[in-house]
Amino acid sequence: MSAYRDGDKTVVLVPASFSRAEEQRWVGRMLERLDAREGRRRPGDDDALQARARELAERYLDGRALPESVRWVDNQQARWGSCTPDNGSIRLSRRLSGMPGWVVDYVLVHELVHLVIPHHGAEFWDMVRRYPKAERARGYLEGVSAAPRLDAGGSGEVEEEDDVLGD
């Protein structure tokens, strides 16, 4: 069971085997948890986001990629994050709000590595994989990206439009 925000919508995933009463009880519980989690990690707190990015850079990248600025943005609908290596700035999509911290950390690590390596070659991915939950987070983001297509009757196959997912 999980819950996350997708733009203006809240998505709560529960097993199909749940009764209507179980589903309502768990949806309520998951929404409370999501609200509590978002209260701890408010997307408007760019200072906390920058501090987290610096901590991740020290821990997983030997301090090689220390950003000048890290902030949440509202204008990224096709990407989870982006960066500008020339000025050391990183931007994360507010769509990540409410997702597990390890997913946000993965996107931060991905963008931090871009401050050092601008392309998606083998060296880049080797560096990204220093973050222990990189593959798990990529899978999570692929699932989030596929969910709307499944709801609309599509195949759910994820195109590699987002460089956080692509090889």
C-alpha positions as CSV (number, residue, x, y, z in Angstrom):
1,M,0.0,0.0,0.0
2,S,1.3,3.4,-0.8
3,A,0.1,7.0,-1.4
4,Y,1.6,9.9,-3.3
5,R,0.7,13.1,-4.9
6,D,0.6,13.4,-8.7
7,G,0.0,17.0,-9.5
8,D,-3.4,18.0,-8.2
9,K,-4.3,14.4,-7.5
10,T,-3.6,12.1,-4.6
11,V,-3.0,8.4,-5.6
12,V,-3.6,5.7,-3.0
13,L,-2.7,2.1,-4.0
14,V,-4.4,-0.7,-2.0
15,P,-4.8,-4.4,-2.8
16,A,-7.7,-5.2,-5.1
17,S,-8.8,-7.9,-2.6
18,F,-9.8,-5.3,0.0
19,S,-13.5,-4.9,0.9
20,R,-15.0,-1.5,0.4
21,A,-14.8,-0.9,4.2
22,E,-11.1,-2.0,4.3
23,E,-10.3,0.2,1.4
24,Q,-12.0,3.3,3.0
25,R,-10.2,2.6,6.3
26,W,-6.8,2.2,4.6
27,V,-7.3,5.2,2.3
28,G,-8.0,7.4,5.3
29,R,-4.9,6.0,7.1
30,M,-2.6,6.4,4.1
31,L,-3.8,10.0,3.6
32,E,-3.0,10.8,7.2
33,R,0.5,9.3,6.8
34,L,1.0,11.3,3.5
35,D,0.0,14.5,5.2
36,A,2.3,13.8,8.1
37,R,5.2,13.0,5.8
38,E,4.6,16.2,3.8
39,G,4.5,18.2,6.9
40,R,8.0,17.0,7.8
41,R,9.3,17.7,4.3
42,R,7.6,20.8,2.9
43,P,8.4,21.3,-0.7
44,G,8.8,25.0,-0.1
45,D,11.8,24.4,2.1
46,D,14.7,24.9,-0.4
47,D,17.3,25.3,2.4
48,A,16.5,21.9,3.7
49,L,16.6,20.5,0.2
50,Q,20.0,22.1,-0.4
51,A,21.3,20.7,2.9
52,R,20.1,17.2,1.9
53,A,21.8,17.5,-1.5
54,R,25.1,18.5,0.2
55,E,24.8,15.6,2.6
56,L,24.2,13.1,-0.3
57,A,27.1,14.6,-2.2
58,E,29.4,14.0,0.7
59,R,28.2,10.6,1.5
60,Y,28.0,9.0,-2.0
61,L,30.0,11.3,-4.3
62,D,33.1,12.0,-2.1
63,G,32.0,15.7,-2.1
64,R,32.7,16.1,-5.8
65,A,29.4,17.7,-6.6
66,L,28.5,20.5,-4.2
67,P,25.6,22.5,-5.6
68,E,25.3,26.2,-5.4
69,S,21.5,26.1,-5.2
70,V,18.8,23.4,-4.9
71,R,15.1,24.3,-5.1
72,W,11.6,23.0,-5.8
73,V,10.0,24.1,-9.0
74,D,6.4,23.9,-10.4
75,N,7.2,24.1,-14.1
76,Q,8.6,20.6,-14.6
77,Q,5.9,18.3,-15.8
78,A,8.0,16.0,-18.0
79,R,11.1,15.7,-15.8
80,W,11.7,14.8,-12.2
81,G,14.7,17.1,-11.9
82,S,17.1,19.2,-13.9
83,C,20.4,20.9,-13.3
84,T,22.7,23.6,-14.8
85,P,26.3,22.5,-14.4
86,D,27.7,25.9,-15.3
87,N,26.2,27.5,-12.2
88,G,25.7,24.5,-10.0
89,S,22.0,24.8,-9.7
90,I,19.6,21.9,-9.3
91,R,15.8,22.0,-9.6
92,L,13.4,19.3,-8.5
93,S,9.8,19.0,-9.7
94,R,7.3,19.6,-7.0
95,R,5.6,16.4,-8.3
96,L,8.1,14.5,-6.1
97,S,6.4,16.0,-3.1
98,G,4.9,13.2,-1.0
99,M,7.0,10.5,-2.6
100,P,9.3,8.5,-0.3
101,G,12.5,10.3,0.8
102,W,14.7,7.7,-0.8
103,V,13.1,8.5,-4.2
104,V,13.7,12.2,-3.8
105,D,17.3,11.4,-2.7
106,Y,17.8,9.4,-5.9
107,V,16.7,12.3,-8.0
108,L,19.0,14.6,-6.1
109,V,22.0,12.1,-6.6
110,H,21.2,11.9,-10.3
111,E,21.3,15.6,-10.7
112,L,24.3,16.0,-8.5
113,V,26.2,13.5,-10.7
114,H,25.2,15.7,-13.7
115,L,27.1,18.6,-12.1
116,V,30.3,16.4,-12.6
117,I,29.3,14.4,-15.7
118,P,26.8,16.0,-18.1
119,H,26.0,12.9,-20.2
120,H,24.5,9.5,-19.4
121,G,27.5,7.3,-20.2
122,A,28.8,4.3,-18.2
123,E,30.8,6.5,-15.9
124,F,27.7,8.6,-15.1
125,W,25.6,5.5,-14.2
126,D,28.4,3.9,-12.2
127,M,28.5,7.1,-10.1
128,V,24.7,7.2,-9.7
129,R,24.7,3.6,-8.5
130,R,26.8,4.5,-5.5
131,Y,23.4,5.5,-4.1
132,P,22.2,2.1,-2.7
133,K,18.5,2.6,-3.6
134,A,19.1,3.9,-7.2
135,E,17.6,0.9,-9.0
136,R,14.6,0.7,-6.6
137,A,13.9,4.5,-7.0
138,R,14.1,4.3,-10.8
139,G,11.6,1.5,-10.7
140,Y,9.3,3.5,-8.4
141,L,9.5,6.5,-10.7
142,E,8.8,4.3,-13.8
143,G,5.7,2.9,-12.0
144,V,4.5,6.4,-11.2
145,S,5.1,7.5,-14.8
146,A,3.2,4.4,-16.1
147,A,0.2,4.6,-13.8
148,P,-1.8,7.3,-15.7
149,R,-1.4,5.4,-18.9
150,L,-2.7,2.2,-17.2
151,D,-5.7,4.1,-15.8
152,A,-6.4,5.4,-19.4
153,G,-6.3,1.9,-20.8
154,G,-2.8,2.2,-22.3
155,S,0.0,-0.3,-22.1
156,G,1.7,1.5,-19.2
157,E,5.0,1.2,-21.1
158,V,7.3,4.0,-20.0
159,E,9.1,6.0,-22.7
160,E,12.5,7.3,-21.8
161,E,11.5,10.9,-22.0
162,D,12.8,11.7,-18.5
163,D,16.6,11.6,-18.1
164,V,16.3,10.4,-14.5
165,L,14.9,7.2,-15.9
166,G,16.8,6.9,-19.2
167,D,20.1,5.2,-20.0
